[in-house]
Amino acid sequence: EATTEAEVFAGVSDGILHVTSTGSEISEITVTGIHGLRVIHSREIGSPTYTTPLHVAPGVYLVTVKLANGRTKVKKVVSD
C-alpha cells in the first residue's frame, strides 16, 4: 500500500497568509521572522486550508505547519 506524503503550500498575497495542505489536515501554524520573533501562533485548526491577515514588516518569514498526521513542514514566505 503506497502512502502519499502530504504537501504543504504557503504564500502571502495582498497581506494575507494562505496555507494549504494536501493529504493531511493542518493542526497548528507558527509564523516566525527570520530572527526568530514569533508573529503568529494558531492551534486546533483542523482544516486542510488556513488563511489569516499577516500584519508584519516586509521581509522573509518561516511558516511552521504541524499536520494532523504528526509531520511538521517549514515553508519560507516573503511579505512585501
GUDRENDO-463873 format. One record per atom (N, C-alpha, C, O): residue in one letter; x, y negated, z negated; atom name. Coordinates in steps of 0.02 Angstrom, whole numbers. Atoms other than C-alpha are relative to their C-alpha. Layout:
N
[A; [X; Y; Z]; CA]
...
END
This chain:
80
[E; [42; 59; 0]; N]
[E; [0; 0; 0]; CA]
[E; [44; -62; 0]; C]
[E; [87; -70; -44]; O]
[A; [-40; 61; -5]; N]
[A; [75; -165; 53]; CA]
[A; [-31; -55; -43]; C]
[A; [-92; -63; -45]; O]
[T; [24; 57; 38]; N]
[T; [62; -314; -63]; CA]
[T; [22; -63; 35]; C]
[T; [78; -68; 59]; O]
[T; [-15; 63; -33]; N]
[T; [55; -488; 7]; CA]
[T; [25; -50; -53]; C]
[T; [-9; -62; -103]; O]
[E; [-27; 50; 45]; N]
[E; [165; -616; -78]; CA]
[E; [-40; -65; 7]; C]
[E; [-52; -88; 63]; O]
[A; [38; 62; -2]; N]
[A; [67; -771; -125]; CA]
[A; [46; -56; 26]; C]
[A; [104; -62; 6]; O]
[E; [-36; 58; -25]; N]
[E; [122; -926; -30]; CA]
[E; [-30; -62; -33]; C]
[E; [-90; -65; -45]; O]
[V; [23; 63; 30]; N]
[V; [111; -1100; -107]; CA]
[V; [22; -57; 45]; C]
[V; [79; -60; 67]; O]
[F; [-13; 60; -40]; N]
[F; [99; -1261; -8]; CA]
[F; [-17; -61; -42]; C]
[F; [-69; -63; -74]; O]
[A; [11; 61; 39]; N]
[A; [115; -1433; -89]; CA]
[A; [21; -60; 42]; C]
[A; [70; -57; 79]; O]
[G; [-16; 61; -36]; N]
[G; [113; -1608; -17]; CA]
[G; [-36; -59; -30]; C]
[G; [-83; -52; -68]; O]
[V; [31; 62; 23]; N]
[V; [70; -1788; -51]; CA]
[V; [-24; -39; 61]; C]
[V; [14; -48; 109]; O]
[S; [29; 39; -54]; N]
[S; [-45; -1887; 62]; CA]
[S; [-43; -56; -29]; C]
[S; [-89; -42; -68]; O]
[D; [38; 58; 25]; N]
[D; [-111; -2063; 25]; CA]
[D; [-6; 0; -76]; C]
[D; [-58; -16; -104]; O]
[G; [0; 3; 73]; N]
[G; [-61; -2048; -158]; CA]
[G; [-36; 58; -33]; C]
[G; [-48; 55; -94]; O]
[I; [35; -58; 27]; N]
[I; [-150; -1880; -181]; CA]
[I; [45; 61; 7]; C]
[I; [71; 75; 61]; O]
[L; [-37; -62; -2]; N]
[L; [-58; -1720; -227]; CA]
[L; [-48; 56; 19]; C]
[L; [-101; 64; -12]; O]
[H; [40; -57; -23]; N]
[H; [-127; -1568; -134]; CA]
[H; [43; 63; -9]; C]
[H; [99; 66; 16]; O]
[V; [-35; -64; 9]; N]
[V; [-77; -1391; -187]; CA]
[V; [-48; 55; 20]; C]
[V; [-106; 56; -1]; O]
[T; [41; -56; -22]; N]
[T; [-142; -1233; -103]; CA]
[T; [41; 64; -8]; C]
[T; [100; 66; 6]; O]
[S; [-32; -66; 7]; N]
[S; [-103; -1051; -142]; CA]
[S; [-39; 51; 40]; C]
[S; [-101; 51; 40]; O]
[T; [32; -56; -34]; N]
[T; [-138; -901; -32]; CA]
[T; [18; 63; -38]; C]
[T; [76; 74; -54]; O]
[G; [-14; -64; 32]; N]
[G; [-155; -733; -116]; CA]
[G; [-7; 2; -75]; C]
[G; [-9; 56; -104]; O]
[S; [8; 2; 72]; N]
[S; [-173; -790; -297]; CA]
[S; [-26; -69; -21]; C]
[S; [-8; -119; 9]; O]
[E; [24; 64; 25]; N]
[E; [-265; -924; -394]; CA]
[E; [55; -36; -39]; C]
[E; [101; -5; -66]; O]
[I; [-47; 42; 38]; N]
[I; [-168; -1068; -472]; CA]
[I; [-25; -2; -72]; C]
[I; [-83; -16; -85]; O]
[S; [20; 4; 70]; N]
[S; [-167; -1060; -661]; CA]
[S; [26; -62; -35]; C]
[S; [-5; -87; -82]; O]
[E; [-30; 58; 34]; N]
[E; [-54; -1206; -707]; CA]
[E; [46; -37; 49]; C]
[E; [79; -7; 91]; O]
[I; [-44; 41; -42]; N]
[I; [36; -1351; -621]; CA]
[I; [36; -51; -44]; C]
[I; [6; -83; -88]; O]
[T; [-39; 52; 32]; N]
[T; [177; -1461; -685]; CA]
[T; [37; -38; 54]; C]
[T; [68; -7; 98]; O]
[V; [-37; 42; -47]; N]
[V; [248; -1607; -587]; CA]
[V; [53; -38; -40]; C]
[V; [36; -72; -89]; O]
[T; [-55; 35; 34]; N]
[T; [418; -1674; -640]; CA]
[T; [39; -41; 50]; C]
[T; [47; -22; 108]; O]
[G; [-44; 40; -41]; N]
[G; [526; -1812; -573]; CA]
[G; [68; 34; 7]; C]
[G; [82; 81; -30]; O]
[I; [-65; -31; -14]; N]
[I; [699; -1771; -507]; CA]
[I; [46; -2; -61]; C]
[I; [94; 36; -65]; O]
[H; [-41; 6; 61]; N]
[H; [772; -1825; -676]; CA]
[H; [-31; 37; -59]; C]
[H; [-6; 31; -115]; O]
[G; [29; -43; 52]; N]
[G; [659; -1707; -775]; CA]
[G; [-59; -28; -37]; C]
[G; [-86; 5; -81]; O]
[L; [58; 29; 35]; N]
[L; [520; -1825; -831]; CA]
[L; [-64; 31; 26]; C]
[L; [-78; 28; 86]; O]
[R; [63; -32; -21]; N]
[R; [354; -1732; -829]; CA]
[R; [-54; -54; 8]; C]
[R; [-66; -94; -37]; O]
[V; [51; 51; -14]; N]
[V; [217; -1838; -748]; CA]
[V; [-71; 30; 3]; C]
[V; [-120; -6; -5]; O]
[I; [65; -33; 0]; N]
[I; [76; -1710; -732]; CA]
[I; [9; 70; -29]; C]
[I; [57; 105; -13]; O]
[H; [1; -70; 24]; N]
[H; [36; -1550; -827]; CA]
[H; [-74; 18; -6]; C]
[H; [-110; -9; -48]; O]
[S; [70; -20; -1]; N]
[S; [-130; -1466; -790]; CA]
[S; [-4; 76; -8]; C]
[S; [31; 113; 27]; O]
[R; [7; -71; 14]; N]
[R; [-184; -1296; -859]; CA]
[R; [-70; 24; 17]; C]
[R; [-116; -15; 29]; O]
[E; [64; -33; -9]; N]
[E; [-325; -1173; -833]; CA]
[E; [-36; -24; 63]; C]
[E; [-95; -42; 61]; O]
[I; [28; 24; -63]; N]
[I; [-354; -1222; -652]; CA]
[I; [-47; 52; 30]; C]
[I; [-104; 36; 48]; O]
[G; [43; -54; -23]; N]
[G; [-422; -1053; -593]; CA]
[G; [-28; -7; 70]; C]
[G; [-84; 14; 83]; O]
[S; [22; 11; -68]; N]
[S; [-434; -1101; -410]; CA]
[S; [60; 6; 47]; C]
[S; [116; -5; 25]; O]
[P; [-56; -3; -47]; N]
[P; [-329; -1074; -253]; CA]
[P; [21; -69; 26]; C]
[P; [71; -75; 62]; O]
[T; [-18; 68; -22]; N]
[T; [-328; -1263; -222]; CA]
[T; [-2; -47; -60]; C]
[T; [-39; -37; -107]; O]
[Y; [-3; 50; 53]; N]
[Y; [-285; -1412; -332]; CA]
[Y; [16; -67; 32]; C]
[Y; [61; -72; 73]; O]
[T; [-10; 68; -26]; N]
[T; [-296; -1598; -294]; CA]
[T; [-6; -49; -58]; C]
[T; [-51; -44; -99]; O]
[T; [2; 51; 52]; N]
[T; [-258; -1746; -406]; CA]
[T; [36; -63; 24]; C]
[T; [84; -58; 63]; O]
[P; [-38; 61; -17]; N]
[P; [-205; -1928; -389]; CA]
[P; [71; 5; -29]; C]
[P; [80; 30; -85]; O]
[L; [-70; 0; 22]; N]
[L; [-16; -1947; -403]; CA]
[L; [23; -72; -4]; C]
[L; [49; -100; 45]; O]
[H; [-19; 70; 11]; N]
[H; [17; -2120; -476]; CA]
[H; [71; -3; -27]; C]
[H; [82; -8; -87]; O]
[V; [-70; 0; 20]; N]
[V; [206; -2120; -477]; CA]
[V; [40; -45; 46]; C]
[V; [17; -65; 100]; O]
[A; [-45; 39; -43]; N]
[A; [352; -2219; -410]; CA]
[A; [21; 42; 60]; C]
[A; [22; 103; 56]; O]
[P; [-24; -38; -58]; N]
[P; [412; -2171; -236]; CA]
[P; [61; 41; -18]; C]
[P; [104; 19; -56]; O]
[G; [-58; -43; 14]; N]
[G; [534; -2027; -241]; CA]
[G; [-16; 73; 9]; C]
[G; [-68; 92; 35]; O]
[V; [6; -72; -7]; N]
[V; [560; -1840; -247]; CA]
[V; [-25; 29; -67]; C]
[V; [-2; 9; -120]; O]
[Y; [30; -32; 59]; N]
[Y; [458; -1733; -368]; CA]
[Y; [-1; 75; 10]; C]
[Y; [-8; 99; 66]; O]
[L; [4; -73; -2]; N]
[L; [459; -1548; -410]; CA]
[L; [-67; 21; -27]; C]
[L; [-88; 0; -82]; O]
[V; [65; -26; 19]; N]
[V; [292; -1459; -419]; CA]
[V; [9; 73; -19]; C]
[V; [24; 114; 24]; O]
[T; [-6; -69; 24]; N]
[T; [299; -1302; -526]; CA]
[T; [-71; 28; -5]; C]
[T; [-113; 2; -41]; O]
[V; [67; -30; -4]; N]
[V; [149; -1190; -490]; CA]
[V; [2; 69; -31]; C]
[V; [36; 114; -5]; O]
[K; [7; -67; 29]; N]
[K; [108; -1044; -605]; CA]
[K; [-64; 30; 27]; C]
[K; [-117; 0; 25]; O]
[L; [56; -34; -32]; N]
[L; [-5; -919; -520]; CA]
[L; [-31; 52; -48]; C]
[L; [1; 74; -95]; O]
[A; [36; -49; 41]; N]
[A; [-134; -801; -595]; CA]
[A; [33; 69; 3]; C]
[A; [24; 109; -43]; O]
[N; [-33; -65; -5]; N]
[N; [-29; -653; -534]; CA]
[N; [65; 2; -40]; C]
[N; [101; 52; -37]; O]
[G; [-59; 2; 42]; N]
[G; [111; -707; -653]; CA]
[G; [61; -31; 33]; C]
[G; [111; -43; -1]; O]
[R; [-57; 30; -36]; N]
[R; [226; -780; -520]; CA]
[R; [2; -75; -11]; C]
[R; [-49; -107; -26]; O]
[T; [-9; 72; 3]; N]
[T; [297; -955; -527]; CA]
[T; [35; -22; 64]; C]
[T; [85; 8; 85]; O]
[K; [-30; 29; -61]; N]
[K; [337; -1058; -371]; CA]
[K; [16; -73; -14]; C]
[K; [-21; -107; -49]; O]
[V; [-19; 70; 6]; N]
[V; [427; -1225; -362]; CA]
[V; [5; -29; 69]; C]
[V; [39; -2; 113]; O]
[K; [-1; 35; -65]; N]
[K; [398; -1345; -218]; CA]
[K; [23; -72; -10]; C]
[K; [9; -102; -62]; O]
[K; [-23; 70; 1]; N]
[K; [478; -1513; -180]; CA]
[K; [-48; -41; 41]; C]
[K; [-64; -23; 98]; O]
[V; [42; 46; -38]; N]
[V; [366; -1657; -129]; CA]
[V; [31; -70; -4]; C]
[V; [69; -85; -50]; O]
[V; [-25; 69; -2]; N]
[V; [404; -1838; -83]; CA]
[V; [-60; -46; -3]; C]
[V; [-106; -42; 38]; O]
[S; [52; 50; 6]; N]
[S; [293; -1979; -141]; CA]
[S; [27; -66; 27]; C]
[S; [82; -86; 10]; O]
[D; [-24; 64; -27]; N]
[D; [304; -2142; -43]; CA]
[D; [-48; -54; -10]; C]
[D; [-36; -111; 10]; O]
END
